[in-house]
Amino acid sequence: MSDKDSGLEKQSALVSLKAQPAVRRILDANLDRAREGLRIIEEWCRFGLESQSLASECKQLRQELGSWHSPELRSARNTSGDPGTSLTHEQEEERDNLADVLTANFCRIEEALRVLEEYGKIYNRQMGASFKQMRYRVYQLESALLAYERQQLLKQARLYLVTSPSENIYAIVEAALQGGLTLVQYRDKDSNDCDRLRMAQKLCRLCHDYKALFIINDRVDLALAVEADGVHLGQQDVPLALARELLGPHRIIGRSTTNSEELQRALLEGADYIGVGPVYQTPTKAGKTPAGLDYVHYAAENSPIPWFAIGGIDMSNLNEVISGGAERVAVVRAICNAEQPTLVTQYFLSQLNRIDTLRAYQQRHSQSHARSNYLAT
């Protein structure tokens, strides 16, 4: 080794030695930051989503971080001498909604893990590899949480509004959202792409402001462009597998079906929900022979995933569809053409929510009857 190389090595060792206290402080601060962020996410998974699997993953990640948080790193802490404690940003002072809280803390965790990965390589070779893998796990956790929340909203949705082109479409959708609607599909096959993109962006923001899901009809590219919650595909649209590959696992994909064969195929393809219909004749599917209530009966008995009866459903025949076995319905003209979309939405939801009330009553009655028979014997 030359004298020059030897001198550089000694200089590097000296710099490294001097840097060690600062590195330990960096590691300590970012371990705290990542653990705090994970705790915030864990509390929502536990109490908000009531998801044992997601809460358990958060806890496991926190414990793994804790195993690296040694007394040596903690002893390097110097809060009073840290210039960063006085630094803040106005966005940190406010959170408009739950999504902002979750997003901010996922960013905090991911940034902290990246810092731990890079500086950890100086402190302990195993640290870099460990925190790199942990960062990927947090990315997966974020996707899983998004998927879980969307799936929960989908399961809870009773009424699905599919829009039709209108100059007042924004006002109509907002009125329906004010009535309690939680699921909207933007459907417009006539406008040019620029107009569709602008409207989709506006409707997506509107739906998310009301904590409602926003789905795009047919267009996977448009769904990605506006960060919609998912896409609805007809039988002639892109294959569901391709849509899943493009959209990822955390977005919703629905499929239109008109008969039992299409329903079974949608299940095998991995659809998150299906449309069942058209139940009645409708101009939305001009020339399409109605599937009728028989298909509604079939879906009620054979679909393990959420499904929505659709096609010509309005206030005059809603109860007939419910009696046929439907617990969820999708409508177009019934709300889009209504003089008071809010009131119509509330009516649909009141009728659909009666299903839960009736089911709870029947369950209590059945339990009471069984108890009476037991006591009688």
CORCORRA-V932224 format. One record per backbone hydrogen bond with DSSP energy under -0.5 kcal/mol. NH is the residue of the N-H (numbers start at 1). CO is the residue of the C=O. E is the energy in kcal/mol with one decimal. If there is no record, write none. Layout:
# CORCORRA-V932224
NH|CO|E / NH|CO|E
This chain:
# CORCORRA-V932224
6|2|-2.7 / 7|3|-2.3 / 8|4|-2.3 / 9|5|-2.2 / 10|6|-2.1 / 11|7|-2.4 / 12|8|-2.5 / 13|9|-2.4 / 14|10|-2.3 / 15|11|-2.5 / 16|12|-2.6 / 17|13|-2.4 / 18|14|-2.4 / 19|15|-1.9 / 20|16|-1.2 / 23|19|-2.8 / 24|20|-2.7 / 25|21|-1.9 / 26|22|-2.4 / 27|23|-2.7 / 28|24|-2.6 / 29|25|-2.7 / 30|26|-2.2 / 31|27|-2.2 / 32|28|-2.1 / 33|29|-2.2 / 34|30|-2.4 / 35|31|-2.3 / 36|32|-2.7 / 37|33|-2.2 / 38|34|-2.3 / 39|35|-2.0 / 40|36|-1.8 / 41|37|-2.0 / 42|38|-2.9 / 43|39|-2.2 / 44|40|-1.3 / 45|41|-2.3 / 46|42|-2.5 / 47|43|-2.9 / 48|43|-0.7 / 48|44|-1.4 / 49|44|-2.6 / 51|45|-3.0 / 52|50|-0.7 / 55|51|-2.2 / 56|52|-2.3 / 57|53|-1.8 / 58|54|-2.0 / 59|55|-2.3 / 60|56|-2.4 / 61|57|-2.2 / 62|58|-2.3 / 63|59|-2.4 / 64|60|-2.1 / 65|61|-2.2 / 66|62|-2.5 / 67|63|-1.6 / 68|64|-0.7 / 68|65|-1.1 / 69|65|-0.7 / 69|66|-0.7 / 70|68|-2.0 / 74|70|-2.3 / 75|71|-2.4 / 76|72|-0.5 / 76|73|-0.9 / 77|74|-1.6 / 81|78|-0.6 / 82|79|-1.4 / 83|81|-0.7 / 85|82|-1.3 / 86|83|-0.9 / 87|84|-1.1 / 92|89|-1.8 / 93|89|-0.6 / 93|90|-0.9 / 94|90|-0.5 / 101|97|-1.5 / 102|98|-2.5 / 103|99|-2.8 / 104|100|-2.6 / 105|101|-1.8 / 106|102|-2.3 / 107|103|-2.3 / 108|104|-2.0 / 109|105|-2.3 / 110|106|-2.7 / 111|107|-2.5 / 112|108|-2.2 / 113|109|-2.5 / 114|110|-1.7 / 115|111|-2.1 / 116|112|-2.6 / 117|113|-2.4 / 118|114|-2.1 / 119|115|-2.7 / 120|116|-1.7 / 121|117|-0.8 / 121|118|-0.6 / 122|119|-0.9 / 123|119|-1.5 / 124|120|-3.4 / 127|124|-1.4 / 128|124|-0.9 / 129|125|-0.9 / 130|126|-2.3 / 131|127|-2.8 / 132|128|-1.6 / 133|129|-1.9 / 134|130|-1.8 / 135|131|-2.1 / 136|132|-1.6 / 137|133|-1.8 / 138|134|-2.0 / 139|135|-1.9 / 140|136|-2.1 / 141|137|-2.4 / 142|138|-2.6 / 143|139|-2.1 / 144|140|-2.7 / 145|141|-2.6 / 146|142|-2.1 / 147|143|-2.6 / 148|144|-2.7 / 149|145|-2.5 / 150|146|-2.2 / 151|147|-2.6 / 152|148|-2.5 / 153|149|-2.3 / 154|150|-2.4 / 155|151|-2.5 / 156|152|-1.8 / 157|153|-1.3 / 160|329|-2.1 / 161|183|-2.4 / 162|160|-0.6 / 162|331|-2.7 / 163|161|-0.6 / 163|185|-2.8 / 169|166|-1.3 / 172|168|-2.6 / 173|169|-2.6 / 174|170|-2.3 / 175|171|-2.3 / 176|172|-2.2 / 177|173|-2.6 / 178|174|-2.2 / 179|175|-0.8 / 179|176|-0.5 / 180|177|-1.6 / 181|176|-1.9 / 182|159|-0.6 / 184|213|-2.2 / 185|161|-3.1 / 186|215|-2.9 / 187|185|-0.7 / 196|192|-2.4 / 197|193|-2.7 / 198|194|-2.1 / 199|195|-2.4 / 200|196|-2.8 / 201|197|-2.2 / 202|198|-1.9 / 203|199|-2.8 / 204|200|-2.5 / 205|201|-2.1 / 206|202|-2.2 / 207|203|-2.9 / 208|204|-2.3 / 209|205|-1.9 / 210|206|-1.3 / 211|208|-1.2 / 212|207|-3.1 / 213|182|-2.7 / 215|184|-3.1 / 216|230|-2.0 / 217|186|-2.3 / 218|232|-3.5 / 219|217|-2.5 / 220|218|-0.9 / 223|219|-1.9 / 224|220|-2.2 / 225|221|-2.2 / 226|222|-1.9 / 227|223|-0.5 / 227|224|-0.6 / 228|223|-2.5 / 229|214|-2.4 / 230|214|-0.8 / 231|252|-2.2 / 232|216|-2.7 / 233|254|-2.8 / 237|234|-1.2 / 243|239|-2.1 / 244|240|-2.5 / 245|241|-2.0 / 246|242|-2.1 / 247|243|-2.8 / 248|244|-2.5 / 251|248|-0.7 / 252|229|-2.9 / 254|231|-2.4 / 255|273|-1.4 / 256|233|-2.4 / 257|275|-1.8 / 263|259|-2.0 / 264|260|-2.4 / 265|261|-2.1 / 266|262|-2.2 / 267|263|-1.9 / 268|264|-2.0 / 269|265|-2.1 / 270|266|-0.8 / 270|267|-0.7 / 271|266|-2.4 / 272|253|-3.0 / 273|253|-1.0 / 274|306|-1.6 / 275|255|-2.4 / 276|308|-2.9 / 277|257|-1.8 / 277|275|-0.6 / 278|310|-0.6 / 279|310|-2.2 / 280|311|-2.0 / 285|282|-1.1 / 286|283|-1.0 / 288|285|-2.2 / 291|278|-3.6 / 292|278|-1.1 / 295|291|-0.6 / 295|292|-0.6 / 296|292|-0.9 / 297|293|-2.5 / 298|294|-2.0 / 299|295|-2.6 / 300|296|-2.3 / 301|297|-1.4 / 302|298|-1.5 / 303|299|-2.2 / 304|302|-0.7 / 306|272|-0.5 / 308|274|-2.4 / 309|328|-2.3 / 310|276|-2.3 / 311|330|-0.6 / 317|314|-0.7 / 318|314|-1.2 / 321|317|-1.8 / 322|318|-2.4 / 323|319|-2.4 / 324|320|-1.1 / 325|322|-1.7 / 326|321|-1.9 / 329|158|-2.3 / 330|309|-3.0 / 331|160|-2.6 / 335|332|-1.1 / 336|332|-2.8 / 337|333|-2.3 / 338|335|-1.2 / 344|340|-2.1 / 345|341|-2.4 / 346|342|-2.2 / 347|343|-2.2 / 348|344|-2.5 / 349|345|-2.5 / 350|346|-2.3 / 351|347|-2.1 / 352|348|-2.4 / 353|349|-2.8 / 354|350|-0.8 / 355|352|-1.3 / 356|353|-0.6 / 357|353|-1.4 / 358|354|-3.1 / 359|355|-2.6 / 360|356|-2.6 / 361|357|-2.1 / 362|358|-2.7 / 363|359|-2.3 / 364|360|-2.3 / 365|361|-2.7 / 366|362|-2.5 / 367|363|-2.5 / 368|364|-2.6 / 369|365|-2.5 / 370|366|-2.4 / 371|367|-2.2 / 372|368|-2.2 / 373|369|-2.2 / 374|370|-2.0 / 375|371|-2.4 / 376|372|-2.1 / 377|373|-1.1
